[in-house]
Amino acid sequence: MRMGSGTFAACCIAIEVLGVALFLRGFFPAPVRSSSGTEHQAEPPAPEPAAGASSNWTKLPPPLFSKVVIMLIDGLRDDFVFGSKGVKFMPYTTYVVEKGASHSFVAEAKPPTVTMPRIKALMTGSLPGFVDVIRNLNSPSVREDNVLTQARAAGKRIFFYGDDTWVDDNVTRHLDTVLQRGDWDVLILHYLGLDHIGHVSGPGSPLIGRKLREMDSVLMKTHAALLAQEKKTLLPSLLVLCGDHGMSETGGHGGSSTEEVNTPLVLISSAFERKPGDVRRPAHVQQTDLAPTLAVGLGLPIPKHSVGSLLFPVVQGTALREQLRFLHLNTVQLSKLLQENVPSYEKEPGFEQFKMSERLHGNWIRLYLEENNSEVLFNLGIKVRRQYLDALRTLSLSLSRQVMQYDIYSMVMGTVVVLEVLTLLLLSVPQALGSKANLDVPLWSPVPSLLFYLLLLILLAAHVTVCTSAESSCYFCSLPWLAAGGVMALISALLSAVLAALTKLFVDSRRLRTDPGPCPSRWSDVGLLAVLGTVGHALSLGASSFVEEEHQTWYFLVTTLGLALCHEAYSTCFLGGDAEPPGCHRTERGLDSMVPVQGGNPGCDVLELGQTHRRPASLDGPWGRDRWLVLASPWLTLACCRLLRALNPTGVQGAHRPGLGHWLASSDHRAELSVLAALSLLVIFALVQSRCSWASKVALGLGLLGVYCYRAATGSVLFPWQQDNKDISRGVVEARFVYVFVLGILFMGTKDLLKSQVTAAASKVRTRGLWETHSGFILLAALLSRPHNLPVLVSCLAIQAVMAKFIWKPLRHDAVEVTVMHYWFGQAFFYFQGNSNNMATVDVSAGFVGLDTYVAIPAALLTLFATYMGPVLWASHLLNFLSSEAGSGSALSRACFCYALVCSLPASAYIILVTSLRYHLFIWSVFSPKLLYEGTHLLVTAAICVLFTAVDQTHTKP
C-alpha cells in the first residue's frame, strides 16, 4: 500500500500518542484505595483491645472540640508565617505561634503542588496521583471518603465561604455575621488572593505584605470570636490555619521546590495549654496528617483512604487511656488499608509493629480495668504509646510508598507501541525523504499478513496469561476484550511492518553494493549538526540535571546552529563554497539527499525546492549587496537569542534570579512596560501585514489595538491619560473583542485555502490563505502573552523573516534542514517564554482570558496554546515557507515526516529512560513533570502533522 510521507507520519504520530497515553496510565499508578463497603458508609469502630477483660469502649470517642474553623490560604508557604515576613506582616499569628495556645507544624505537600490534589489530600488524607494535575482546572466533586462527608453524615452543620474571582472580599464580608451565629459546627474559609498575587507579581511583590496583613487581621478576628463563644460551650474550639501549597520564587506552583512543598499548619485552641517558657518549634509533618486529626477532633471515623497519622500533640492533653484509644483507631484504619493494597502485608514492618502494639495495649487495658494505678501501669502505657507512634509512622510510610507501585504491564505495552513507531519512522527515511515523498507499507502482502496473525495469537495468549496471574491491579487487563484486542492487533501490525521494512532495506543495501551510484551522498555541516544535536538532546534527558536545565541544551544548540550558519554564509559569499560537484547538474545537501531528481544525473542526490536552489543574482557579483545581509543575518539571530535569555530566566538554577521580565512586570515600571508593549504590537503589525489581504490587515490592526486595551483594562499597562488603577477589570469585553478578529482572520484564511481548490491562481490564493491563518495564530499569541513577553513574539517573527529571506533561500537549504531548524527554534522559544519542565511555570491564567466563568474546553485549549506558543508558531511558519517556496507539494510531505521524526525521537528515548529510572530519587519531582510535557508536546505534534497533511493534499490536487 503506497502512502505519502506526510500522511504516513501523521498516522505514526497518532499511534504514538495512543502508546504514550497507555504508558502514562501505567506510569502514574492509581492511588491507594480501600475496597471495604461503600464510599461513605460508616463502619463500626474497632473496639478497644482487651486481653482477658471486657472493655466498654466499643464506640467512637466523643469529640474534642465543639467548633472547628479551617482557614485555608491558597499559596501560603511556611516562611510567610514562620519567617521574617510572618514577624513583619502577621504579628498576631506570630504571637499565637510563639507564645499562645497552639501547635505549629510545617506540612509537606507532595507534588504536584496544585490546588485540587492538595485540598483532596487535606480532607481525605489520601495521596492523589500525579496525573491529578490535569484535573486541577476542572475539578470534579470528590467522591472519596473524607472528613466533610463524615461530618455531614454525623449531623454536623458546615458553612463554606470561598471565591473564584481572585479577590477575598466575598469571603470576609460574611465573616462577622457567621461568627456571631451559633448554628454551625464547621466553618471553612478559602482565601485565593495571595495565590493570585503570586501568579501575577511573585512572592517579592509589595502586595504580598498587604495581603498577609489582611489575613492576620482575619485570623485575629476569628480567634477572638471563638474564644468569646467558648464561654457558652463545654468544649473548646479549634482554629486551623493552613495552606494548600507554597509559592515558588517566580510566583507559580506545581513543582517540588522547598518553597512550593512546605506549607504552615497552625492549630489554635484553648485546649493546648502552654506553660511560660515553653518553646514549640514547628515540626515537619505530612499534609495527609490533618485528615485523621480533624476526624478525631470532631469525633468522626477516620476517612478510609487516609494514609496520614494522627498529630499526637493535639490529643496529648487527654487521659492516657484516651490517647491510646485514638492511636489504636488510627493504626487499625491504616492496617486495613495496608491489607487491601499490599498482598504480602503480613511481612510489612508496620503491620508487625501494629500487632505488637495491640497486644501490649490489651495487657494495659487488663491492668487498667483491674484498677491497678501503680507505676508499672503508667510505664507500660508510655511504652504502648511509643509503640503505636512507631507503628503509625511505619504504616503511613509503607502506604505512601504504594504510589511507587507501577503498572508494569501497561507501561510495557505502551513502550512497545512507541518503539515500534520510532523504528518504523527510522526505517522509512530513505523512501519518505526521497523525491517522490511516498513509500510502500507492505501490510497486505502474504508474508506480513501471515506474520501478523501469528504475532496476534502469541500476544493474545500472553495477555491472558499475564492478566490471570497478576497479583495487583492492571489497567490494560481491565480494558474490554475488544479494546485490548485492538491494541494487540495494532502492535502486531506495526511489528509486521517493521520486519517488512527491515527486509526491504537489507535487499536494497545489497543491490546498492553491487551497483553503486556515481555520486555518493554528502552531509553538509548543518545537516550533520542537525542529526548530532537532535540525537544528543534525546540522550541528555537521562540525567536529572539536563532535564531541569533543558533550556540550556536548546540555547546551546541554537547558538551552535547560528555559528554554523555564520561559517556557511561566509564560505558561500566569499569562498565560493557552493560550487557544484563535477558530473552533477545541481546538488542539494541534507538528510533527504537519497534519491535522484528527474533531470539530473542518476547518481546525483537533490531536493527539489522550487526556486530556492538558484543562487540570487545579487550574490553572483563580487560586491553583491545582499551578501552582507546574508553574512549579518546569523549574528542578528544570535543577538536576539541572547537578549531573550535575559528576559525570562528559567530552570531550577535560574528561576529565582531577577530577569528583565521581572523588572518590567513590577508595578514600579508600568510606564516602561506600556511603551514596550505598544512598540512591540506595532512591530508585530509591520512584520505580519505585508502578505495579508486588506480585510485581514484591518482585522489584525484592530485586534492588536484590542490586545493593548485588554492589558490596560487588567492594569498591566497604562493608557497615556490613565493615572491610576481605579478602572481595573478582568478585561472580558476587550478580550472577546480580540477573539472576534482572531476568528475572522482564521475564517478568511480557511476561505482562501478552500478557494484555492477551484481557482486558476491556486498557488497565490493558497499562500495568502496560509499566511492569514498564521496571522490569526500570531494575534491569538499576542493576546495570551504576558505584556513583558511581547518582545519574545516580536523576536520570533523577526528571526523568521530574516532567516527566510537571507539564510534558507540564498544558502539553498533543503526541506529537511529547514524543518530541523524550525523545530530547534520552536523548542528554544518554548523556554524563551519563561517555560520550564516544572509545572509551576504553566501560565494557567491564559485559560481564563475573556471568560466570565471557567469553561473546560476553551480554558484547556487556550492554556495549551499559550504554553506551546513557540513550537506552534514556528511550525506554522514552516508550513508557510515551504508552501510558498517549494516547487511541489512533496517538500511538505518530507517536512511533515521529518518533523514527526525529530519529535518522536526524544519522546521515545525519554520513555525508555524514565522506565529505567523509575526508582530514581527525583522521579516525581523532575522526571514525571517532563513526562507530562513530552506527552502533551507529542499531542501538539500530531495536530501539526494533520495540518501539514491537509495542506499537502491541496498541493497534490489538480
N, C-alpha and C positions, 0 to 999 in steps of 0.2 A: 504494500500500500504506500503510494507516494504522498508526501506531505510537505508543505512549505516549512522552511526553518522557523519562521515566526510562530506559525500555528503549533508546530511540534514543541517549541519552547514554552508556549503558553500552557499547553496541556501538561507538560512536565512540571511546571511550577505549581499548577493547580493540584496535581497529585502530591507534590512535595508538601504543600500546605496541609493536606489531609494527614500525611505521615507525621509532620511536626505536631499537629493537633493531638494525634494519638500518643506521641511521645510525651507531650506536656501533661496529658491526662494521667499518664503513669508516673511521671516525674514528680508532679505535685500531688501527693497522696491525699486520700480522704482523711479528715481529722478524726481523732479518737471519738467514738460514739458508744453510747450504751444501748443495748438491744432489749432491755428489760421493760416490759409494759409499754404503754403509750407515752407520748412525749411529756405530757403534763399531769399524768395521773400519779397522785402521791402514793408511795408505797409505805407500809407500816415501818416505823423506825426500828432499827436494830435494838434489841433490849440490852440493858446493862449486863456485862458478863458477870456470872456468879459461879464460883466453884463450891458446890455442895450447899449453897444457900439460895434462898428465893428473894430476888430483888423486886421492889415495887416500882422501879424506874423503867417502865416499858414504853412511855410516850415521849414525844419531843419535849425538850426542856422549855420552860416559859421564856418569853422574850426578855432581853436585857435592856432594851430601850423602848420608850413609848413612841417616839417620833424619830424619823431619820430624814435628814436633808442632804441630798447629793448635789454638790456644786461642781459641775464639770466645766472646766475652762478649756476650750479647744486650743491646742498648740502650746499649752503651758509646760515649759520644760523646768527641770529641777532647779537650775540656778536662778530662775525668776523668783523663786520663793526662798531657797536656802542660800543663795549667793548675795553678792553686793547689790544687785538690783532689788532683791527682796527687802534688804535693810533700808534701801533708799525710797522705794516706791510702795512697799507693803508693810508699813511699820506695825500695824495691829496684828497681822498674820505672823510677823517675825516675833512679836512679844508672846503670842499664844504658843508658837512652836518652841521658843526657848524657855519660857517660864510658866506657861499656862497648863491647864489640864488637857493634855493632848499627847498623842503618839504620832511621830513623823517617820515616814519611810520614803525611800527612793524606789519607785515601782518601775521595773524594767518592762518595756513594751517590745514584744518580738516583732521582727519585720514580717510583713510590710507595715510601716508605721503610718497608716492612713485611717481615717475616722471610723468607717464601718467595722472593720475587723477588730479595732481596739475597743470600741464600745461593746461589741459582741463578747470580747474576752472579759471585760469588766463585769458584765451582767450574767454571763453563762459560766464563766470560769474555764471555758474551753479554749483551745488554740486554733483559731481559724486558719485555713490553708492559705498558703502564699498567693494562690490564684484568686483569692477573695478581693485582691486589689482591683480586679476587673469589675467587680460588682459594686465598688465603692460609690460610683456616680449614680447608680440606680439601685439602692439597697432594698431588697425585699424584706418583708417583715420577718423577724427572727422567730422561727417555729421550734427551736430547741428549748429544752427545759432551762428556765432562767429565774433569777430572783424576783423579777417583777411579776411574772406569771404566777409564781408560787404565792407571792404576796396578795395578788388579786383573788386567787383561789381560796386563800385563808380569810378573805373578807377585809383585807387592808384597803384603805382609801388612798389612791395615788393621784397626785397632781403633777403635771409636767408642763414646763414652760421652756420652749426653745424657739429658735428663729433661723430662717434660711435666707435672710436678706442682708447679711453682713453688718447689721447694727444690733446692739444689745438692749436698746430701749424697750423693745417689745417684751423682753424678759423681765427687766427690773420694774417696769411700770405696774406689774401685778403683784410685786413682792410684798409691799406694805399691807395690802388687803388680805392676801392669803396667810401672812404670818399672824395676823390678828384673829383669824378664824381657827377654830379647833376641830374642824370636820375633816381632817386629813391625817394620815399616818406616815406617808412617804411623799416627799416633795423633791422633784428633780429640776434643776436649773442648768440649762445647757447654753453657755455663752460662746459665741463664734467670732466675736470681734477681734480678739487677739490673733487668731489664726489668719484672719483676712489681712490684718496689718502686716503680718509676717510675709504673706504671699506677695503683697504689693510693695512693701518697703524694706523688709528684712528685719532681723532682731535688733539691729542698731538704730532703728528709726526712733525719733523722739516721741512718736505716737505710742510706742510700746510702754513707756513710762506712764503716760496718761491713762492708758487702759489698765495697767496694773494698779494704779491708784484707785480707779473706779472699782475694780474687782475687790480691792482691800476694803473699801467702804461697804460694799455689798456683803462681804463676809462678816464684817463687824456688826452690821445691822441685823443680819440673820442670827448670829450668835447671841446678841443681846435679846432678841425676841424669844429665842429658845430658852434662855435662862429665866426669862420672866414667866414663861408658861410652865416651867418645871415646878413652880410653887403650887400648881393646881393638880399635879400628877404624882403618882407614886414612883414612877420610873424616870430616870434621866433621859435626855435626848442625845442624839448623835448627829454631828455635822461632819460631812466628808468633803474635803477639798481635794480635787484630783484633776489630772489632765489625761486626755486620751493618747496623746503622743507629744513629742517635743517639737523642736524647730531647728532646722539646720542653719548654718551661718549665712546662707542665701535666702532664708525665709521659707523654704519648702520643707517637705517631709515625705516619707515613704521609704527612706533608706535605713541604714543600720549604724549611722554615726552616733557617738555618745550623746550629742545634743538632741538627736531625734528619738532615741530609745529611753532616755532617763526622764521620768516624769515625777512630780511630787505627789505624795499621798499623805494627807494630814487628816487624822481622826481626832475630833474635838468633842469632849464630853465631860461633864462634871463627875462622871464615874471614874475618870482617870486621875486620881489624886496624885499630886506631885509634892514631895517634901522640899523645903528650901535647900538649894544647892544641888538638886537632882538634875544632872545634865543628861539629856537623852539625845544622842546623835542619831540622825536618820539612818536606819538600817536598810540594806538592799533586799528587796523582795520582788516577787513577780506580780504583774498586773492581775493575773488569774487568781491571786490570793484574796482579792477583795470579795469575790462572789461567795465563797463559803463563810467569810467573816460577816458579811451582811445577812446571810441566811441564819447564822447562829444568833446574831444580834436581834433579829426580828422574830426568832422562834419558828423558823421555817425549815423545811427539808433542804439539804444542800443539793443544788442542781446536779442531775445525773451525769452530765458530760464534763463536769468540772474536774480539772487536773490541779487546782490550786489547793494550798494548805492554809489552815486557819492561822490568822495573825494572832499569835498567842498573847501578846501584851494586852489585847482587847479584853480577854477573859481572865487575866492574871489576878484581878482583884476579887474574883469569886472564890467560893469554898473549893477545897481540893477535890472533893467528890464531883462537883460540877465541872471543874476543869478537865478531869479525866473523862467525864461523860461527853463533853464537847469534842475532845480529841478522839475518842472512840468512834463517834458518829462520822467524823471526817475520814478516819482510816478505813472504816467499813465501806464507805462510799468509794474511796479510791481503790480498795482491793477488789470490789465488784467490777469496777471499770477495767482494772487490770486483767481480771479473769476473762472478760468478754472480748478483749482485744489482743491478748498475748496467749498463744496456745500453750506455751511452756511456762505459765505464770508461777507454778509452784517452785520453780528454780530461781525466781527473781529474788534478790536480797531483800527488797522491800516487803514482799509477801511473807518471807520468813520472819522478818522483824515484827510485822503486824501480828502474826500468830503468837510469837513470844510475848509481845506486849499484852495481848488479850488474855493469855494465861496468867501473867503476873497481875493484871487488872482483876481477874476473877478471884485470885488469892487475896488481894487487897480488900475487895468487897466482902469476902467472907470474914476477914478480921474486923472490918468496919461494922458489919451487922452484929458481930459479937460484942460490940461496944468496947472494943479494945482501943483505948486512946493513948497507948504507950508511944514511946519514941520509935519503936520498931515499925509501927503502923505509919508514922509520918515519913520515916526514911524510905520505906517500901513505896509509899505513894510518890515521893520525889523520883525514885528510880523508875516507876511505871511511867510517870510523865515524861521523863527523859527518853525512855524507850519509844513512847508514842511520837514524840517530836522527831526523833531519828527516822522512825518508820514513815512519817509523813513526808519528810524531805526526800527519802529514797523512792517512795512510791510516786511522788509528784515528778521526780526526775525521770523515772522509768516510763511514765506515761507521756511525758513531754518528748522523750526520745522516739516515741512511736511516729512522730511526724517525719522522722528519717527513714521510715519503712517504705521503700519504693515499690511500685507495681512493676516489677522487672519484666514480666511478660508483655505488658502493654508497651513499655519502653523499647523492648527488643523489636516488636513488630513495627513500631513507628520508625525505629532506626533503620530497619531493613528497607522500608519503602524509601526513605530519604537517600540511603546509599545507592539503591538501585537507580533512582532518578539521576543522581550525580554521575554515576558510572555511564549511564546511557547518554547523558549530555556530552561527556568527555569523548566517548567512542564515536559520537556523531559529528565531531568537529570537522573532519575532512570534507564530508558531504555538505553539512549545514552552512559552512562558511565558503563554499565554492561559488562559482559564478552563477549557477542556476539557483542556488539558495533553496534547494529542496533535497529530500533524502527518502530512501526506501525504509519502511518499517515492516519487516517481514513477519507479521503476526499470523497470517493466514496460510503460509506455506505448510506443506505436510509435516516436515520435521519439527518446526517450532510448535505446531498445533499438538502433535503427539507429546512433545516435551511439556507443554502447558498442562495437559490433562494429567500426566504423570506427577508433576510437581503439585498440582492442586490436590490430588489424592493423598500425597505424602503430608502436605500441610494440614489438611483436614484431620488426618489420623493423629498428627502431633497435637493439634488443637484439642481434640477430645482427651488425649492422654494428660495434657497439662491441666486442663480445666477440671478433670475429675480427681486429680491428685493434689491440687493446690490446697495448702493449709490456710492461706489468708485470702482475703477478697481480691478479685481481679476485675478491672473494668472491662477488659477485652472479652473475658469469659462471660460477663453479664450481658453482653450485646445479644440481640436476637440472632438466630442462626442465619437469617438472610443477610444481615449486615456483616456478621463475621465472615460468612462465606464470600461476600463481595470483596472484602479486604484480602482474603486468601487468593481469590481469583486475580485480583489486581497484582498482588505480589508475584504470582506465577506468571502472569503475562509480562510483567517487567523483566523478570529473570530470563524468560524465553527470548525477549527482545535483546537483552544484554548478551546472551550467548550467541545469538544470530549475528549481532554486530561484531562481536569478537572474531567469529569465523570469517566474516567478510573482510575485516581488517587484516587478518592473517593471510588470506588469499591475495588481497591487493598488495600487501607488502612483498610477497614472493614474486608477484608479477612485476613490481617496480624494481626489484633487484635484478631480474633477468633483462628488463628493458628500461634502463634509467633515462630520464629526460635530459635534454641538452643543458637546461639551466636549473641548477638546484635552488631550492627556496632559500631566501635570505631573511635574516632577522635584523630589523632596524634597532637602533639604540632605544627608542621609545617603546617599540614592541617588546623588546627583551625586558625593559624596566616594568612594563605593564604586567607581564607574566610573573616576574620575580616579586614585584610588590604585592600583587594580589595573593599569591601563594604564601608569601612571608607574613602578610597580615593574618591570614587564616590560621597559620601555625602559632602566631604570637598569642592567640586567645587562650592558649593552655596555661598561661601564667596569670595569677590574680592581679598582679601589678599592671600588666598590659591591658587587662580588662578595665580596671579602674581608671587608667590613664590612656584609654584607646585613642582619645583625641590627639595625643602626641604622635601616635603612629600615623594618623592621617595627615597631620600637619607636616611630618617628616616626608611622607610620600608625595604630597602636593608640592612641597618645596623642592624635592629632588626632581620631580617632573618639570617644574619651572626651569631649573638649571639645565636639565637635558634639552629642553626646548630652546634655551639660550644658545647652547652649543650647536644644536641643529640649525637654528636660524643663522648663526654666524657662518657655519660651514656652507650653507646653501647660498647665502647672499654674497660671500666674499671669497670662498674657496672652491665654488663650483661643485659642491658635494652632491648635487642631484644629477650627475651625468648618468646617461643610460648605459647599461652593460652591453657589450658587443653582441650582435646577433639577435637583439630583442628590440621590438618596435617601441615598447614602453614597459617599464617595470614599476609596480607599486609594492610598498613594503607592508608588512604586518602579518598577523596570525592567519589571515584569510588568503594569503598568497599560496594557495594549494592547487588551484585549478586554473588552466589557461583560459583567457578571454578570447572570444571569437575575433579574428582579425589579427591576432598576434601569432608568433611562432609557438609551436606546441609546447616547447619547454619553458616558456616564459609565464610567470605567475603574476597576475594583476588583479586588481579590484576595480570594477567599473564604477566610477563615482562622478559620472557626467563631466562637467566642465572643470572639475577640481583637479584633474590630472594635467591640465595645461598650465604651464607657467605663465603668470601675468606678464604682459609686455613691459610693464614698468620695472620689472626685476631683471629684464634682459640686458639693459644698458648698464655700463659700469657705475653710473651715478643715478640710478633709478631712485626716485623719491620714496617709494613705498618700502624699499629695502630697509630704510632706517626705522620705519614704523614696525616692520616685522621684527627687527632686532630689539626694539624697545618694548614690544608687547609682553614678552615673558617677564621682564623686570617690573613692568607695571602690575602684572598679576601678582608677583611675589610681594610687592609693596602693599597691595590691597590685603593680601592674606595676613601679612604681618600686623597691619593695623587692626584687623578683625580679631586677632588673637588677644589683643589688649582690651578689646571691648567687653568680652564676657569670659573671664577666667573660669574654667570648669575642671572637672575631675576632683579626686579626693585631695590632691595636693594644692590645687589652685582655687578651689571653690570659695575658700574663706578670704582670699586676697581681694582687696577692693580693686575693681577694674573701672574703666571709663564708663561702662554701663551703670555701675552703682552710683558713680558721681552724677551722671545725668539724671538718674531716676530719683535722686534725693529732692526733697521739697525746696531746698535752698537754691536749686539750679533749674527751676522750672522754665525760666525765661530762655536760658540757653537751649534747653531741650525743645522748647517750642520753635525756636529758629531752626534748629537742626531738623526737626520733623517736617517743617514746612518746605525747607530746601530739598529734603530727601524726596518728598512727594512730587515736587516739581521736576526733579531729575528723573524720577520713575516715569512720569508722563512723557518727558522728552525722549527717553530711550525706547519707549514702547509704541508711541502713537504713529510713528512713521509708516508702519506697514498695516495699519488698521484702516477700515473704511471710515467715512465721515461720521456715520452714526455711532460707530464704536469709539471714535475719538471723543465725541461729545459725552458719551456714556462714561468713558474712562475718566475724563476730566472731572465730571460731576461726582463720580464715585470717589475719586481721590480727595476732592473737597469734602465729601461726606465723611471720609476717614478722619480728617483733621477735626471736623465738627464733633465726631463721636469721641475722640480723645479729649477734646475740650470739655464736652459735657460730663465726662467722668473725672475731670480735674487733673488729668495727666499733663495737658498742655494748656496754654492760655491764648485767648484772642488779644489783639493789641488793646482793645478797650476794656478788657476784663482785669479787674484789680484784686479780686478775692475769689473764694470758692463757695460763695453763697448759693450759686445756682448748680452745684454739683448734683448729677443724677446718675442713673445707670446707663444712660445713652441708648435706650432701647429704640426710640424712634430714629435716631441718627444711624444706628447700625442697620436697621431694616431698610432705611433709605439706600444704603450702600448695597445691601443684598439684592435690591431690585435691579441695580445696574450690573451687578455680577451675573445675575441670571439672564439679563438682557444681552450682555456681551456673549455669554456662552450659547444663548439661543441663536444669535446671529452667526456665530462660528459654526454651530451644528447645521444651520440652514445652508451655509456655503458649502460645507462638506457634502451634504445631500445634493445640492445643486450641481456639484462637480461631476456627478454621475450622468447628467443628461445634457450638459452644455459642451460647446465646442472647445472653449478655452478652459478645459478641465484642470490643467495643471495650475494655472494662475488662481482660479477660484478656490481650488483645494488648499493651496499655500496660504491664501488670505484667511480661509476658514480655520486652518490650524493655528495661525498666529493669533487670531481673535480668541480662540479657545485658550491659548497660552496667556493672553492678556487678561482674560477672566480669572484665571488662577492667580495671576500677579495681583490683581485688585483684591481678591479674597485674602491673599497673603498679607497685603498691606493693612487690611482691616484687623486681622487676627494678631499681627505682630505688635509687641510692646513698642512704644514710641522710640525708645533708645535702640531698638533693633532694626529700625527702618534703614539705617546705613548698611546693615547686612544685606538687605534686599537690593539696595542700590548697587553695592559691590557685586552681588550676584549677576545682575543684569549687565553691568559694565564689563565684567570679565567675559561673560558670554558673547557680548558684541565684539570685543577686541579679539578674542580667540577665534571667533568665526571668520572675521574679515582678514586678520593678519597672521593667523597661525595655521588653522586647519586647511584653508583653501590655498594660500600661497605655497605652503610646505607639503601639500598633496598628501595629507594623512588619510588613510583609508577608513572605512566604516568601523572596523574593529578597534583601531586605535582611538578614534574619536569617541566611540562608545565607552571604552575603559576610562578615558579622561573625564567624560561626563559623570561616570559612576564615582570616580575618585573625588571630583569636586563636590558632587552631591553629598557624599559622606562627610567631607570636610565642613561643608556649610551646615550640616546637621549639628556639628559641635560649635561652629561659629555662632549659632543661635543662642548658645548657652546650655544646650542639652548635654547629657552625660549618660552613662549606664546606670545611673541612680534614679530611682523612681521620684525622688524629691524634685527633680528638675522638669518634670512634666507640668506644663502650664495648663492646669485644669480650668482656669478662668476663661480660656479661649472657647471652651464649650458652652459658655453662658452668654456670649456676645450676641446681643439682640434678642435674648429670650427673657420673657417675664418670669416663667417658671421652668423647672427642669423638664426637658423632653428628651427621652433616652436617645433615639436615633440621631437627631440633629446634633445633640451635645457630643455624642461619641464621634461622629464624622468630623465635626469642627475641631475637636481635640486631636484627632488622628492627623488631620491635615496640618494643623498648627505645629505638631511635633515633627512630622516628616516633610515639612515645607521645603527644605533644601533639596533632598533627593527627588521630590515630585517636580519641582521647577526645573531642575537640571535634566530630568528625563523628558519633560515636556519640550524643553529647548532642543534636545537631541532629536526628537521626532520632527520638529520644525526644520532644523538644519538639514537633516538627511532628505526630507521630503522636497525641500526647495533646491538642493544642490545635486542630488543623485540623478543619474540619467534614467534609472528604472527603479521599480519597487523592490528589487532584490536586495538593495542596500538596507532597507528597513527590516527585511526578514533576517539578514545577517546581524543587524544591530540588536534586534529583539532576542535572537538566540544568544548572542554574546552577553547581553545584559542579564539574561536569565542565568547564564553560566557563572558570571562573576558574583552574582547574588547568592546562588546556590552553594558555591564552594565554601564560603565562611560559615554559612548556616549548618551545612552538613558536617564540616570539621568541628564546629562548636558542640554539636550534639554528641559526637564521639568523645570529645574532650570532657564534657560535663558528665557523661556517663562514667568515664574512668575516674573522675574526681568527685563523685557524688558523696563521698565521706570526708571531703576536704573541710578544713576549719571554716573557710569563708564561702561555703557552698550556698548558704541562704543570703548572706549579706552582699556578695559580689557576683557570683556566677548565676544565681537564679534571676535577678533583675535583667541581666544581659540576655538570658534565655528568652524572657518575655519580649524584649526588644527585638531579638532576632526573628522570633515568630511573627511579630507584628510587621516587621520590615519585609518579610517574605510575603505576607498578605498584600502589602502595598505593591511589591514587585509583581505579583500575579495580576493586579489591576492594571499596572503599567504595560505588562506584556499583552493583555487583552486589548488595550487601546492601540498598541503598535500593530497587532494583528488586524484589527478592524480597519485602520488606515491603510495598511498594506493591501487589503482586499480592494480598496478603492483605486490603488495604483494598478493592480493587475486586471481590473475590469476594463473591457473595451469601451 
